[in-house]
């Protein structure tokens, strides 16, 4: 179960993700290691951290967005070019979009 998304949860997850490297997190946050411990540190498991940082939108999300934009643009008498390929027609491979 992923906890509610808020700054405190994010930073608690990030502490575990960085293997408690508080100086690095303090620099990212613009805060002190002591404040991080006092305000954000809580017990989370590696499984919770993995689940938190691996959240992905549904597989058809890009197609849904593309269709929504296409439908909304019609009210202005325009449409997206036919040669525009929605992201869902590409594969995300190692962080880069690759044609399928």
N, C-alpha and C positions, 0 to 999 in steps of 0.2 A: 504494500500500500504506500503510495507516494504521499508524503505530507503536503499540507496546503502550501502553495507556492507563495513565498514572501521572502524578503531579504534575509531574515533570520534563518530560515530553512536553507536558502541558497548558501549562505556562508557556513552553516554547520556542515553541509555536504562538501563544500569546497575545502574545509579543514581536513576532512577525511581523504578527499581526493588528492590533496597535496601531501598526504602522509604526515600531517601535523607540522608542515613547514610554515610555522607562524610568521617568520620574517617576510617570506615571499607573499603570503596572503595579506599581511599588514601593509605591504607596499601596494598591492593591488587595490586594497580598500581605502588607503589613505588613513590608516588607523594604527594604533599601537598593538603589539602582540598581547599586552595585558588586557586591553579593552576587548579584543577578540575573544579571549578566554572568558572574561566576565559576561559578555553580552551574547555571544553566539555559540560557544562550544556546547555541544550536547552529544550524547552517545548515539551514533548511527553506525550501521553495519556496512561492510563493503557491498553487499547485495543492494541495500537501499541507495547507496551512492551510484552504483552501476545503473539501477533503474532510473534514477533522477537524471543522470547525464546522457541517457540513451533514449530519451523521449523523442519520438518522431511523429510528424503528422501522418494521417492516413495515406495510404498509397495513391489514392485518387485525388488528393488535396490540390495539386497543381492543376489538374483538369477541371476541378470544381471552380477554382479561382478564375481560370481562363474563361469558362462558360459564363460565370457571373459578370466578368468584365465585358464580355461579348454582349450579353443580354442588356446590361446597363448602358453600354455605349449606343445601342440601337435607339434609345430614347432621344439621342441627339442627332440621329440620322447618319451615324457613322458606324463602321464596324472595323474590327481588327483585320489587318491584311491576311489574306488566305495563306501566304507563305510563312506566316509566323507559326512556329512550332511550340505548343505548350510544353512546359517542363516535364509533364508526366510522360511525354513521348521520348524522353531521354532517361538514361540511367545515371544515378549518382554513384560514381566509382571513385573511391579514395578521395572524396571531397570535391571531385570535378565532374561536371556534367558531360556525359558521353552519349552520342547518338546511339539509339538502339537499332 
